[in-house]
Amino acid sequence: MAESAQSVFLAAPHPRVFAHRGLARKAPENSLLAFAKALSGGATHLETDVHVSLDGVAVISHDADLTALGRDVRIEQLTMPELRRINLGYGQSLSSLADALEAFPSALFNIDIKTDAAADPAAQAIRDQRATARVLVTSFNDSRRRRVVDLLPGVVSSASSPLVARAVAATNLGLTSLVRRTLAGCVAVQVPERAGPVRIVTPRFIAMMHRVDVEVHVWTINNPLDMIRLLDLGVDGIVTDRTDLAVEAITRRT
C-alpha cells in the first residue's frame, strides 16, 4: 500500500485566493501562462479542471470539447500530442496535468475531475509528480471524487454536490452530528453563494462548517466588494477569475 502523504494544501495563509482556471488576462484560461500570472500576482492556490485524452492522459481543460476554439471535436477524441499542437493564443497550447504540476512544483492545485474516465489518469499524474500533498481533488460526482481519494492515500478533498446538499439540509435542521458524518473525509466545501433561489452561504452555514472543522470556499466571485463582504462573514477562501482584484482588495482590507 502506498504511504500516505501529509497534506500541505491548507498550510497557505488565510484568506485563500483560488485562481479559477488561472488568471486569464492576456493569457488563455487553464494555460500554463494563466497559472504563472496568477501565482506571480499573489494567488495562494490554482483551481483547474481535468479531462482525459484519447491516449489516456489527464488533460487540463474546463470544457469536454473544443467548440470554443472553433473545432467540432471532443478532447477524448484526440491524443495528447495532437492536443499540444492546438494553438490557444499567446503562445499557449493545451497541457497535461503532469505538465502543470511539473511546471509549478511548489504550487497548490485544486483539481476538479470532470469525467469518470479522467479519475485514474489524474491520480496517476499526481502520483508520478509526487504532488499528493499539495493538491485537493474534487468533483461534482461523489463516486468520482472517492475514486481519486482511494487512489491517493493522504490526499485532501472537498465535498461533492450531493454531500453539500445534505450538509446544507442538516445545517438548517441544526444537526451537527449529521453534518459531521456527511462531510467526513472532506476538508472543505466549495460552493456558490446561491443555488437558484436557495442561499447556501449564510452565517449559520459558515459557523456550522467551522464547527465540524471544514473550510468554506465560495465561487466564482469577481467583484471586490463581494469578496470583502464574504470574507467579513467568515469564509475561508474566494475562488475568482480576478485574483489580481482579490489580492488588491484583501491588501486594502488588512
Order of alpha helices (4+ residues) and beta strands (2+ residues): beta-alpha-beta-beta-alpha-beta-beta-alpha-beta-alpha-beta-alpha-beta-alpha-alpha-beta-beta-beta-alpha-beta-alpha-beta-alpha
